Amino acid sequence: MYERLKAKVETISEKYADLVDKRISTALLEELVDATVMSEITEGIRMLAHVTTTLEKVNRLSQGNGTDG
């Protein structure tokens, strides 16, 4: 039941991780990393954490190990 959702969340997670990685790489090439750039990177990492948490929850649900008992 959750396999399609799990596959989609995995794909989103991988793509988002690639985006965050590219943003970090771009920032490292700049001579001066300002507060805006750091904020963008921090927000990207935060969103990646949310996607990863969602993937973990979907995995638990698909295995019948939900946190609700």
VEXPADO-107659 format. One record per atom (N, C-alpha, C): residue number from 1; residue in three letters; atom name; x, y, z. Coordinates in steps of 0.05 Angstrom, whole numbers, padded with zeros to 5 digits. Each point is the difference from the previous one (the first is absolute). Layout:
<recs>
{NUM "ALA" "CA" {X Y Z}}
...
</recs>
This chain:
<recs>
{1 "MET" "N" {00016 -00024 00000}}
{1 "MET" "CA" {-00016 00024 00000}}
{1 "MET" "C" {00017 00025 00000}}
{2 "TYR" "N" {00022 00000 00015}}
{2 "TYR" "CA" {00017 00023 00003}}
{2 "TYR" "C" {00023 00000 -00019}}
{3 "GLU" "N" {00003 -00020 -00017}}
{3 "GLU" "CA" {00024 -00003 -00017}}
{3 "GLU" "C" {00002 00023 -00020}}
{4 "ARG" "N" {-00022 00009 -00012}}
{4 "ARG" "CA" {00002 00022 -00019}}
{4 "ARG" "C" {00007 00026 00014}}
{5 "LEU" "N" {-00012 00005 00023}}
{5 "LEU" "CA" {00006 00024 00016}}
{5 "LEU" "C" {00029 -00001 00008}}
{6 "LYS" "N" {00009 -00023 00009}}
{6 "LYS" "CA" {00028 -00003 00009}}
{6 "LYS" "C" {00019 00006 -00023}}
{7 "ALA" "N" {-00006 -00010 -00024}}
{7 "ALA" "CA" {00017 00005 -00024}}
{7 "ALA" "C" {00001 00029 -00007}}
{8 "LYS" "N" {-00023 00014 00002}}
{8 "LYS" "CA" {-00001 00028 -00007}}
{8 "LYS" "C" {00015 00017 00021}}
{9 "VAL" "N" {-00003 -00007 00025}}
{9 "VAL" "CA" {00015 00015 00021}}
{9 "VAL" "C" {00030 -00005 -00003}}
{10 "GLU" "N" {00008 -00024 -00007}}
{10 "GLU" "CA" {00028 -00006 -00004}}
{10 "GLU" "C" {00011 00017 -00023}}
{11 "THR" "N" {-00015 00002 -00022}}
{11 "THR" "CA" {00008 00015 -00023}}
{11 "THR" "C" {00003 00030 00008}}
{12 "ILE" "N" {-00020 00010 00014}}
{12 "ILE" "CA" {00000 00028 00008}}
{12 "ILE" "C" {00025 00005 00018}}
{13 "SER" "N" {00004 -00018 00019}}
{13 "SER" "CA" {00023 00002 00018}}
{13 "SER" "C" {00026 00001 -00015}}
{14 "GLU" "N" {00004 -00017 -00019}}
{14 "GLU" "CA" {00024 -00001 -00015}}
{14 "GLU" "C" {00004 00026 -00016}}
{15 "LYS" "N" {-00021 00009 -00013}}
{15 "LYS" "CA" {00002 00025 -00016}}
{15 "LYS" "C" {00005 00024 00018}}
{16 "TYR" "N" {-00013 00001 00023}}
{16 "TYR" "CA" {00004 00022 00018}}
{16 "TYR" "C" {00028 00000 00011}}
{17 "ALA" "N" {00010 -00024 00006}}
{17 "ALA" "CA" {00028 -00002 00010}}
{17 "ALA" "C" {00019 00010 -00021}}
{18 "ASP" "N" {-00005 -00006 -00025}}
{18 "ASP" "CA" {00017 00010 -00022}}
{18 "ASP" "C" {-00001 00030 -00002}}
{19 "LEU" "N" {-00024 00012 00003}}
{19 "LEU" "CA" {-00003 00029 00000}}
{19 "LEU" "C" {00016 00013 00022}}
{20 "VAL" "N" {-00003 -00011 00024}}
{20 "VAL" "CA" {00015 00011 00023}}
{20 "VAL" "C" {00030 -00002 -00004}}
{21 "ASP" "N" {00009 -00023 -00010}}
{21 "ASP" "CA" {00028 -00004 -00006}}
{21 "ASP" "C" {00010 00020 -00020}}
{22 "LYS" "N" {-00015 00005 -00021}}
{22 "LYS" "CA" {00008 00020 -00021}}
{22 "LYS" "C" {00001 00028 00012}}
{23 "ARG" "N" {-00019 00006 00018}}
{23 "ARG" "CA" {00001 00027 00012}}
{23 "ARG" "C" {00024 00004 00018}}
{24 "ILE" "N" {00007 -00021 00014}}
{24 "ILE" "CA" {00024 00001 00017}}
{24 "ILE" "C" {00025 00003 -00017}}
{25 "SER" "N" {00001 -00016 -00021}}
{25 "SER" "CA" {00023 00001 -00018}}
{25 "SER" "C" {00003 00028 -00013}}
{26 "THR" "N" {-00022 00012 -00008}}
{26 "THR" "CA" {00000 00026 -00012}}
{26 "THR" "C" {00010 00021 00021}}
{27 "ALA" "N" {-00010 -00003 00024}}
{27 "ALA" "CA" {00009 00019 00021}}
{27 "ALA" "C" {00030 -00002 00006}}
{28 "LEU" "N" {00010 -00024 -00002}}
{28 "LEU" "CA" {00029 -00004 00006}}
{28 "LEU" "C" {00017 00013 -00022}}
{29 "LEU" "N" {-00011 00003 -00024}}
{29 "LEU" "CA" {00015 00013 -00022}}
{29 "LEU" "C" {00001 00030 00003}}
{30 "GLU" "N" {-00019 00011 00015}}
{30 "GLU" "CA" {-00002 00029 00004}}
{30 "GLU" "C" {00022 00009 00020}}
{31 "GLU" "N" {00010 00023 -00004}}
{31 "GLU" "CA" {00020 00010 00018}}
{31 "GLU" "C" {-00011 00008 00027}}
{32 "LEU" "N" {-00024 00011 00000}}
{32 "LEU" "CA" {-00013 00009 00025}}
{32 "LEU" "C" {-00027 -00012 00001}}
{33 "VAL" "N" {-00005 -00016 00021}}
{33 "VAL" "CA" {-00026 -00012 00005}}
{33 "VAL" "C" {-00014 00017 00021}}
{34 "ASP" "N" {-00021 00013 -00010}}
{34 "ASP" "CA" {-00015 00019 00018}}
{34 "ASP" "C" {-00022 -00014 00015}}
{35 "ALA" "N" {-00014 00015 00017}}
{35 "ALA" "CA" {-00021 -00011 00017}}
{35 "ALA" "C" {-00023 -00012 -00017}}
{36 "THR" "N" {-00006 00012 -00023}}
{36 "THR" "CA" {-00022 -00010 -00017}}
{36 "THR" "C" {00007 -00028 -00010}}
{37 "VAL" "N" {00024 -00003 -00009}}
{37 "VAL" "CA" {00009 -00026 -00010}}
{37 "VAL" "C" {-00001 -00021 00022}}
{38 "MET" "N" {00010 00007 00023}}
{38 "MET" "CA" {00000 -00019 00023}}
{38 "MET" "C" {-00029 -00007 00007}}
{39 "SER" "N" {-00018 00020 -00001}}
{39 "SER" "CA" {-00028 -00005 00006}}
{39 "SER" "C" {-00012 -00019 -00020}}
{40 "GLU" "N" {00006 00004 -00025}}
{40 "GLU" "CA" {-00010 -00018 -00021}}
{40 "GLU" "C" {00010 -00029 00004}}
{41 "ILE" "N" {00025 -00003 00007}}
{41 "ILE" "CA" {00011 -00026 00005}}
{41 "ILE" "C" {-00013 -00013 00024}}
{42 "THR" "N" {-00003 00015 00022}}
{42 "THR" "CA" {-00012 -00010 00024}}
{42 "THR" "C" {-00028 -00009 -00005}}
{43 "GLU" "N" {-00015 00016 -00014}}
{43 "GLU" "CA" {-00028 -00007 -00007}}
{43 "GLU" "C" {-00001 -00025 -00017}}
{44 "GLY" "N" {00018 -00002 -00019}}
{44 "GLY" "CA" {00001 -00024 -00016}}
{44 "GLY" "C" {00006 -00025 00016}}
{45 "ILE" "N" {00018 00002 00019}}
{45 "ILE" "CA" {00006 -00023 00017}}
{45 "ILE" "C" {-00024 -00006 00018}}
{46 "ARG" "N" {-00014 00020 00010}}
{46 "ARG" "CA" {-00024 -00004 00016}}
{46 "ARG" "C" {-00022 -00014 -00016}}
{47 "MET" "N" {-00004 00008 -00024}}
{47 "MET" "CA" {-00020 -00013 -00017}}
{47 "MET" "C" {00007 -00028 -00006}}
{48 "LEU" "N" {00026 -00005 -00005}}
{48 "LEU" "CA" {00009 -00027 -00005}}
{48 "LEU" "C" {-00005 -00018 00024}}
{49 "ALA" "N" {00004 00011 00024}}
{49 "ALA" "CA" {-00006 -00015 00024}}
{49 "ALA" "C" {-00029 -00007 00002}}
{50 "HIS" "N" {-00018 00018 -00008}}
{50 "HIS" "CA" {-00029 -00006 00000}}
{50 "HIS" "C" {-00006 -00022 -00019}}
{51 "VAL" "N" {00012 00001 -00024}}
{51 "VAL" "CA" {-00005 -00021 -00020}}
{51 "VAL" "C" {00010 -00027 00010}}
{52 "THR" "N" {00023 00000 00013}}
{52 "THR" "CA" {00012 -00024 00011}}
{52 "THR" "C" {-00018 -00012 00022}}
{53 "THR" "N" {-00010 00018 00017}}
{53 "THR" "CA" {-00018 -00009 00021}}
{53 "THR" "C" {-00025 -00012 -00011}}
{54 "THR" "N" {-00011 00012 -00021}}
{54 "THR" "CA" {-00023 -00011 -00014}}
{54 "THR" "C" {00006 -00028 -00011}}
{55 "LEU" "N" {00023 -00003 -00012}}
{55 "LEU" "CA" {00007 -00026 -00011}}
{55 "LEU" "C" {00002 -00021 00022}}
{56 "GLU" "N" {00012 00008 00023}}
{56 "GLU" "CA" {00001 -00019 00022}}
{56 "GLU" "C" {-00028 -00008 00010}}
{57 "LYS" "N" {-00018 00019 00001}}
{57 "LYS" "CA" {-00027 -00006 00009}}
{57 "LYS" "C" {-00014 -00019 -00020}}
{58 "VAL" "N" {00003 00006 -00026}}
{58 "VAL" "CA" {-00012 -00017 -00020}}
{58 "VAL" "C" {00011 -00028 00002}}
{59 "ASN" "N" {00026 -00003 00004}}
{59 "ASN" "CA" {00013 -00026 00004}}
{59 "ASN" "C" {-00013 -00015 00023}}
{60 "ARG" "N" {-00003 00013 00023}}
{60 "ARG" "CA" {-00012 -00013 00023}}
{60 "ARG" "C" {-00029 -00008 -00006}}
{61 "LEU" "N" {-00015 00017 -00013}}
{61 "LEU" "CA" {-00028 -00006 -00006}}
{61 "LEU" "C" {-00001 -00024 -00019}}
{62 "SER" "N" {00017 -00001 -00020}}
{62 "SER" "CA" {00000 -00021 -00019}}
{62 "SER" "C" {00008 -00027 00012}}
{63 "GLN" "N" {00015 00001 00022}}
{63 "GLN" "CA" {00008 -00024 00014}}
{63 "GLN" "C" {-00019 -00007 00023}}
{64 "GLY" "N" {-00020 00017 00004}}
{64 "GLY" "CA" {-00019 -00006 00022}}
{64 "GLY" "C" {00011 00008 00027}}
{65 "ASN" "N" {00020 00017 00001}}
{65 "ASN" "CA" {00013 00008 00025}}
{65 "ASN" "C" {-00006 00030 00006}}
{66 "GLY" "N" {-00024 00009 -00004}}
{66 "GLY" "CA" {-00007 00027 00005}}
{66 "GLY" "C" {00004 00007 00029}}
{67 "THR" "N" {00003 00026 00006}}
{67 "THR" "CA" {00004 00008 00027}}
{67 "THR" "C" {-00025 00001 00017}}
{68 "ASP" "N" {-00023 -00006 -00012}}
{68 "ASP" "CA" {-00025 00001 00015}}
{68 "ASP" "C" {-00007 -00027 00012}}
{69 "GLY" "N" {00019 -00018 00002}}
{69 "GLY" "CA" {-00005 -00025 00014}}
{69 "GLY" "C" {00003 -00023 -00018}}
</recs>
